Amino acid sequence: MVNFAAEMQIEVLKSKIHRVKVTEADLNYIGSITIDEDLMEAANLIEGEKVQIVNINNGERLETYVIKGVRGSKAVCLNGPAARRVAVGDIIIIISYGIMDFEVAKTFKPTIIFPDENTNSLI
């Protein structure tokens, strides 16, 4: 009998910034999310990576990509059309997923960080 699961690629949680405050929303900027480089590094995110944004305040969900923000700025800024889906001060979750072999995924451990949602500082 063939084990098809062993040959599958599946999408799993790779990185998550759990509950961070939106510091800016810039409708007139090219679309994306700007994230403080310290937060990106701690969460194992890279510039250009696709992320899902989940807004705790209004239930909105959207996908965009990461732009590197100024290190130490605590910036989390939704840009372009995404700026209409948040308000400054909203609490969001930033999630990225990775595609990997089914067997590798069984033991993979995602990077999840829990910054202080009032200051966006790493705890």
C-alpha positions in Angstrom: 0.0 0.0 0.0 1.3 3.4 -1.0 1.6 6.1 1.8 0.5 9.2 0.0 0.8 11.3 3.1 4.5 10.8 3.1 4.7 12.4 -0.4 2.4 15.3 0.4 3.4 18.9 0.9 1.2 20.7 3.4 1.0 24.4 4.5 1.6 24.9 8.3 2.1 27.8 10.6 5.7 29.1 10.3 5.7 32.4 12.2 3.3 34.5 14.3 3.4 37.9 16.0 0.5 37.5 18.4 -1.4 40.7 19.4 0.6 43.7 18.2 -0.7 47.3 18.0 -1.2 49.1 14.7 0.9 52.3 14.9 0.1 53.7 11.5 -2.2 53.2 8.5 -1.0 54.9 5.3 -3.5 54.7 2.5 -1.2 56.5 0.0 1.7 54.1 0.3 2.3 51.1 -2.0 0.4 48.2 -0.4 2.0 46.0 2.3 2.7 45.9 6.0 5.7 47.7 7.5 7.1 45.9 10.6 9.9 47.0 12.9 12.9 44.9 12.0 13.3 43.7 15.6 9.8 42.2 15.5 10.5 40.7 12.1 13.7 39.1 13.3 12.2 37.8 16.5 9.3 36.2 14.5 11.5 34.8 11.8 9.9 36.9 9.1 11.7 38.3 6.0 11.1 41.2 3.8 8.7 40.3 1.0 7.2 37.3 2.8 3.5 36.8 2.4 1.6 37.2 5.7 -2.0 37.0 6.8 -3.3 39.9 9.0 -6.1 39.2 11.5 -7.6 42.2 13.1 -8.8 41.5 16.6 -10.9 44.7 16.8 -13.1 44.2 13.7 -12.6 40.7 12.5 -11.0 41.7 9.2 -8.6 39.3 7.6 -6.3 40.1 4.7 -3.1 39.0 3.0 -0.2 41.2 2.1 3.6 41.1 2.2 6.2 42.4 4.7 8.3 45.6 4.3 11.2 46.0 6.7 10.6 48.9 9.1 13.1 50.9 11.1 14.8 48.7 13.8 13.6 49.8 17.3 10.8 51.9 16.0 8.0 49.5 17.2 6.3 50.3 13.9 3.4 48.2 12.6 1.9 50.1 9.6 -0.7 48.8 7.2 -0.1 50.4 3.8 -2.2 51.0 0.7 -5.7 49.5 0.5 -5.0 47.4 3.7 -5.0 50.7 5.6 -8.8 50.8 5.1 -9.1 47.5 7.1 -7.5 48.8 10.3 -7.4 51.8 12.6 -4.4 53.1 14.4 -4.5 51.4 17.8 -6.2 48.2 16.6 -4.7 44.9 17.8 -3.7 42.5 15.1 -2.1 39.1 14.7 0.5 38.6 11.9 0.8 35.1 10.6 3.0 33.4 8.0 2.8 29.9 6.7 5.3 27.5 5.2 5.0 24.6 2.8 6.9 21.5 3.8 6.9 17.7 3.5 4.2 16.1 5.6 6.7 14.1 7.7 8.8 17.2 8.3 5.7 19.2 9.3 5.0 16.7 12.1 8.0 17.8 14.1 8.3 21.4 12.9 8.1 24.1 15.6 6.8 27.5 14.5 8.2 30.8 15.8 5.6 32.6 17.9 6.2 35.9 19.7 4.0 37.7 22.1 5.1 41.4 22.2 3.6 43.8 24.7 0.5 44.9 22.8 0.5 48.4 24.3 4.1 49.2 23.3 5.0 46.6 20.7 8.1 45.8 22.7 9.5 42.4 22.8 8.9 40.8 26.2 
